Amino acid sequence: MRTLRCGAEGVLVELDDLDAAQASYDALRQAPPAGVVDLVPAARTVLVTFAADRTDATSVTTAIRAVLATALPATTHPNPVRERAPAGGLDGVRVVEIPVRYDGPDLADVARLTGLTEAEVVRRHTAAEHRVAFCGFAPGFAYITGLDRALRLARRPVPRARVPAGSVAIADEFSGVYPTASPGGWHLLGTTALRPFDLDRDPPFALPPGTRVRFVDLDARPGPETQPDLRTRPALETRPDAETPRAGFRRAAGLRADHGAAATGAATMIEVLATGPLATVQDEGRPGLAHLGVPRSGAADRGSHRLANRLVGNRAGAATVEATFGGLAVRFERAALVALTGARCEPRLDGRDVGMYAPLDVPAGARLDLGSPVGGLRTYLAVRGGVEVAAVLGSRSTDLLSGLGPAALRAGQLLTIGNEIERHPGVDLAPQPRPPLVPELRVIPGPRVDWFDPSALAALTGAAFEVSQDSNRVGIRLLGPTLRRGRGDELPSEGVVRGAVQVPHSGEPVVFLADHPVTGGYPVLAVVLPDDVDLAAQCRPGQRLRFRLAVRGRDLSD
């Protein structure tokens, strides 16, 4: 075992194999270090993320080593993965049968590559004992271990641009079911009616880590194909609970009480007149669900989002409107107190110029126009009371990668203002320095510096990079010096953090932002400090930026 620094808010625990990774995840789940936010199990690692205002990497690493020093030697059974109970408080789940129509476009290729007949491929897939090892890639996407060794193949050389939802696939040592239509490079054996992730079902996750899985060949079983009822099926041994099922899941997963509904007490309405290129509702996101494949998401520029809420006296977690490249126009039904932060615009209230970074009284019936930003990319509009939309998995944030949360705002839409008020506004003005033309992002090397040529880190910090047009809330792609890999093999999927500088085979780095995936299969050369990720979120396509190494004692406390 070794521990690797993963930015200012993460530690990556590297283990010898999948079984050790799962045993370590179980031990850390039972005794999490103080300040831990998320645990992300993967093929050979466990990512531990923590709140930097409550603890630090040194303390977390010490606690991890103490927990695993006693937990790992006690793991004596030959395959710990097969003895695990599902995580996240859903420990009543025992077995899920997945009915499969084995008619996938890759079934013949799998038979050819393995030297088996198609019938033997199906027989081996359905005969094996399977278990969910971890979740990642997308909400509800389960990496299911136990694949027959004869069926273990590398991923397709050319991934498909679109894999249909419900596709049953294999790659490496895993099986999986695609929860939604998405790109993918696994071999498609067939399809199933089971939905791994469904917000209208309680619990919404059919295949949490630890769940035992049985694939069933529909052609070998009489009767029509049906989708299992994961709420009432006796084989799931759902734990009785005096609460409603949805409340029980909320409690088990640590979600807010207003999951899926607007809070009471909402009042003022805002009419959206124009949205510009993109306007979404954002809050602090969905921490604590990464082990189920759910990204945190939330505001891309967290500092600007929090400052906007502070200026109007909201709780830090109140929802704001994030407007990308301006263009937002709204009309207020009633008088309201608002604040604008982030990318500097030239806002106008009923045609007169108004300022930013200060509370602004808006009379009933007034129209507020952001205009276009003169610098930066994302502007935040906070309204006293918070923007009130239905929460999904405890958050009102729109996640563009996973599709969770409300849809992007549209002209004609009405928004309700809630009661997320914490105090009277205590700040009259919060002037901010103009961001530099070429922002400098501080980075902590790792966790995978050893996967790169020795020149890569110097190349990252020694030149300017240009933000590509192919950038969004998931991440910013950069054009500049090629960062050379030092290894040609594939990195097993592992957890990634906001601010990770991930380097694909092209050598062109990507800096992950708010909507980044939970896991990734490319090595991370360095991680940007959290405050500087906010700077990255404000960088426009075509803008240049630079990286520099964070200095212990000046940029870092540990």
N, C-alpha and C positions, 0 to 999 in steps of 0.2 A: 504494500500500500504506500502511496505517496500523496501528499496534498500540494495543490498548485494554486497560486494566487490567480483569482479571476476578477480583476478590477478592484475597486474600492468597496464593493458590496457583495463579493462572492468568493467562495473557496471550492475548487474542484477536487473531489476525492477520486483518485485513480486506483482501480483494483485489478486483480489478475484476470478475472473472467466474469461472466454474467452472474453466476451464482454468488460470488463474493460481493458484487455490486448490489445485488438484491438483498443479501443478508445485511450489508452495511446500511442500506436504505431503511430496512425494517428497524434496525437498532437505533438509528438516528430519529426515525419517526416516533419511536417509543420514548426517547430521551433527547429531544432537540436542544441544542445549545441555546442559551438566552439570546433573544433578539433575532432568531431565525424567522424569515418570511416564507421561504419556499424550499422544498426539497425536490429535486428533479432526478429520479433514477433513470439510467440509460444502460447501454450494452456493457460498458466496462467502467462506468463512472457514476458518481452521485454529485450533482451540483447543489451546493448549500448557499443560498442567498440570505442576506441579513440586512437589518436596518442600521445604517452607519451612525445614526444618532443615538443608538442604544448600545452598540458594541463595536468591535473592530476585528479585522482579519486575524490578528494574533490570538485574541481571546477565543474566537470561534475555532481556529485551527487546534488550539490546545484542548478545547472541549471535545472536538471531533475525535482526536487521538485518544482521549481518555475513554470515551464511549466505545470506540472500536477495539481498543486494547483488550477489553473484557468480552465484547460481543463476538468477534470473529473467531477466537479459539474455541468458543462454545459451539460453533456450528460444525457438527460432526456428521450429520446425515449427508449422503452422497450428492443430493441435488436440492439445496435449500430453496430454489425457486418453486419447487413442487410442493413445499410445505407451507407456503405463505398464505396468509389471509388477506383479503382485499384491503387496500389502504383507504385513508380519508374518512374513516368512520363508517364505511359501508360494509362492515364485516359480516353481514348476514348473507351476502351473496356467496354461493358455492359452485354451481354449475350453470353454464349457459350453453344451450344447443344452438348451433348456427346452421340452419338448413341451406344447402348450397345446390344450385343448378350448375353442374360442372360442364359448362359449354363455353368456357372462356377462349378468347382469341389466341392465347399463348399455350393452351393445353397441349397441342400437338408439338410445339417447339420444346416444351418441358420434357415431354416423352422422348423426343429425339436426343436432347442434350443429356438426359440421364440414362439412356439406353433401355428405358422401360416402355411398356405399352401404356396407352392412355388409361385403360382400365386399372392398371397397376398403380399409376400415379394417383388416381382417385382413391384406390383402396388404401394406399399408404397414408394419404392425407387424412382420411377419415378414421384410420385405425390408431393413429398416434394419440398420446395423452398430451393435451396442450394447456398452457396457462399464460395469462397476461403477465408479461415481465414489466413493462412500463408503457406510458403513453407519451406521445409527442407528435410533431409534424403539424397536427391540427386537432381541435377539440374532439376527443373521443377516439382518435386513431390509436389503436392498441397494437403494440409490438408483441405478438403472441409466440412464445417459445414452445419447443417440443417438436419442431418439424423433423420428420424422418431424415436421417443423414443422406440418404440417396437422393432426396429432393432439394438439397441445398445448392443453390446456384447464385452466382453474382448477379447484380442488377443488370437490366437491359443496357446495352451500350448506348442506345439513344432513347432517352425517356420520352414518353408520350406527352403531348401538350395537354391532353384531357383524358382522364380516367373516369368513367361513370361512377356515380355514387352507388354503393352496394357491391362494388367489385371485390371479390375474394382473391387475394394475391399472395405470392411468396417471393422472398429474396433473402439471400444469406441464410441465417438460421431461424428466420421468422416467417410467420403468416400474418396477414392483416386484412382488415375490411375498411375500404375507403368510406368515411362518413359522408363526404360530399364530393361532387365532381371537382377534380383538381389535377394538376400535372402529377406524373408519377412514373417511376422507372422499374416497378416490380412486375413480375410475371403474373398475368391474369389467368386464373384457373376457372373462374365462374362468377356467379352473382348470387346474392342473398337478399331476402326482403327485410332482414333484421337491420334496424337503424342503430348504429353504435352510439349516436348522439342525437337526442330529440328533446328539445326544451318543453314540449307538451307532455312529456312522460316524467314520472317521478320514481326513482331518480333519473335524471336525463342521460347519465352515462351507463350504457349497457355493459361495458367491459372495463371496469376499473382495475388497477394493478392487483394481481393476486387471484383474479377470477379464473376458475377452471373452465376450459372451453372444449366442446365436442363438436366437430364438423360432421354434418349428416348429409349423405348423398340423397337428394330428393328423388332421383330416378330409381333408387333402390327402396324407397318407402312409398307405399300407396297413399292416395289422398292428395288434395290440392295443397299448393304451397301457401303457408300462412306465416304471418309475422308473429313471433313470440310476444306474449303480453308480459312485459318485464315488471309490471306492477303486481300481478296476481298469481303468476306461475308458481306452483308449490315447490318445484325443484330449486327455486331461488332461496327458499327458506328465509323470506323477508322477516326481519325482526319486528315483533308486535310493538306498537308504540301508541301511547295515548294521544300523541299529537296527530294532526293531519299528516299524510305522507309528505306533502311538500314542506310543511314546517319541520318535519323530522329530517328531511334532507338538508334544509337550510341550517339546522342546528349542527348536524354531523359535519357539514362542509364549512361551517363558520361563516355563513352568508348573512347579509343584512336582512332584517325582518321585512323589508318592503320589496323583497325579490319578486319581480314580475309585475309590480303594480306601482302606481303613482301614490305618493304619500298624501295623507289627508291634510286639509288646511290650505291647499293650493288656491291661488286667486288670480292675480293679474295675468292677462293674456298678451302675448307679443305676436304680431303678424310678420312673417318672413316675406319681404317684398322681392328680394334678390339675394342670391347666394354666392356670386362670384364662381371661381373654378370649383371650390369645394368648401362646404361649411358643415361641421359635425358637432355633436354634443360630446363633451369630454369631462371626466372627473379624474379621480386618483386610480381608476382601473380595477382589475380583478386579482389582487395578490392572493396567494395561498392555494391556487388551483392548478399550478403548473404541472403537478404530478398527474393530472388528468388531461394534459395536453392543451390547457386553456392559457393563452398568453395573458399577461397583465394588461396590456394596452394602456389607455388613459391619455392624458394630454402629452403631446409631443415635447413641448417646452414646459416642463413641470414648474419651473420657477416663475414664469410669467403667469401661468394658470393660478398658482397659489397667491401671488401678489395681487392679482385682480380680485380674488375673493377677499383678501385681507382689506383691500381698500373700501369694500362695501360692507364689511363686517360679517361676511359669511364664514361658515365652517370651512376648513381647508379642503374637505372632500366634496363641497358643493359643485354641481355641474356648471360649466361655462360653455360658451359657443366658441369653437376654434375655427377661424376663417383663414383659409389658405389663399394667399395672394389677393387679399382684399375683396372688394366687390359686394360685401354683405350690406344689405339695407333692411331695416326693421322698423315697424311702427308700434308704438306702445299704446295699449288700450287705456291704461291708467298711469298715473304718475309713478315714477320708479327712480331708484338710485342705481347708477351703473358705473362701471369703470372699464377702461380699455388699456391693455398692456400688450407686450410682445412686439411684433413688427410695427415699425412706426408708419402710421398712415396720416392722412389729413382729414380727420373726421368732421362731419358737418351735421348739426342738429337743426332741422327745419331751415337749412340753407346757410346757417351761420357757423363759422369755424369754432370748434371746441378742442380742448386739449386731451392728452392721454396721461396715464399714470397719476390720476387724481379722481376722487369721487365726482360724479356728474349727476345733477338733478335733471330728470327728464319729465316734462309736463305731460299730462294725458293727451293723447292724440298726436304726439310729436313723432317725427321721422328722423332716424339716425342712419347716416350713410358713412361707411368707412372710407370709401375711395380706394385708391391703389396705394400699397405701401411704398414708401421712398427708400426703405431699407428693411431687410429681413423678409420673412416668408409667411409667418403665422401670427395672427392677431387674436387676442382673447377678449371676449365680451362677458363680463360678470354682471349679474343683476342681483340686487339684494334679495335674498330668499333662495337663490339658486334656480337654474333651469330644471323644470320637472318633467321628466319623461319616464316611461316604464323601465325599471331596472331589470337587467338580464344577468343572472348569476352574480347578483350583488352590486352591479355597476351600471351606470347610465352611459358609459363610453361606447362609442362606435369603433369597432375593431375591423379594419378593412381587410386584414388577412384572413381571419376566421369567419367573418360575416356576423359576429355577435353584436348585440346592441341595436339601437335604432338606426334606421337608414339615414344616409346623408340628408341634410335639410333640403327642402325644395320651396320654390316660390309659392305663396298661398298658404303655407303651413302655419298653424297656430301653436305657439309654445306657452306652456303654463309656468308661472313662477310659484315656487314652493315656499317652505319655511325653514330653510337650512341656515338660520341666522344664529350666530354665536355671540355677538356683542355689537355695541355701537361702533361705527367706524372710528378707529383710533389714529388714522393717518390721513392728513389732508393732501399731501403731495409726496410722491415717491419718485423723484427724478432719477433716470437711469442714463448711464453713459452710452453714447452711440457705439454700437459694435464696430470692431475694426473691419476694414475692407477685406483683409485676409485674416480670418480668425485663426488662432493657434489653439489646438486641442491637446490637452495634456493626457498622456497615456501611461498605463502601467503595463510593462511587457508581460506576455503570457496570456493564457496558460500553455500555449503550444509553440513557444519559440523554438524548441528543439526539432520541430517539423520543417523548419525553414533553413535555407542557406544562410550562413553567417552574415551575409551582406543585406539580408532583408530588413532587419530592424533599422540599420543605418539608412537604407533607402527610404523607409517610411518616414523617418524624422529629418531627413536631409534635403527634401525637395517639397515643392508645392504640388497639390493635387487639385484637379478641377472637378466640381460636382457635375455628374452626368445628368442628362435629361431623364434617364431611367431611374428616377429617385422618387420616393413617396414616404408615407408614414411607416412603412416596414423598414426602410433603410435608405441611405444615400450611397449610390455607386460612384466610385472615384476613378478618374482618368489621370494617369501619370506614370511614374516609374513602375516597371513590372517587379512585383515582389516574388522572388524565386523560392520555390519549394525545395527542401533538401531531401524529401522522401517521395517515392513514387507510389506507395501503397495507399489504401483508403483508410481514413479515420472512421472508426465506429461512431455512430450517432451519439452525441452527448449534449447536455444542456448548454445553452448560451444565454448571455445576459445583454441587457440594454447597454449600448456603447461598445459592444464587441466589434473588433476589426477583423472580420472573417475574410479569408482569401481563397477564392475558388481556383480551379485549374488555370484560368486565364491570367492569374497574377494581379488582377485589378481588385483592390480591396473594396469591401462593403462595410459601412458603419451602421450597425443595427440601431433603429429607433424604437418608438413605443410599440408598434404592432409586429415586432420581430417574432419568428417562430420560437417555440419552446426548446426544440432541439435542432441541431444542425450537423452536417456531415463533412464540413470543411474546417481546417484548422484555424484557430484564432491566434493571431500574432500579438495583439495587444488589446487593451480595453480602455476606452476613454473615460475620464473621471465624470461622475454624474452631472456636476454643474456645467461641464463643457459639452455634454450631450445636448443640453438645452441650446448651446451655441450652434451645434451641428444641425439641430432641427430648424434653425432659422436661416440656414444656408440655401441660396437659390441655385437652380441649375445654371451652370456657366460660371459660378463664383469659385474662387480659389480659396483653399485652406491649407494649413500646415499642421503637423504633429510635433510635439516635443515630449521628452520623457518627464514624468512627474518627479519632483524632487522631495525626498523624505525630509520631513521637518518644516518644509515650506508649503508643499501642496498636499502632503499626507501626514497623518498623525502617527501612523504605524507602518 
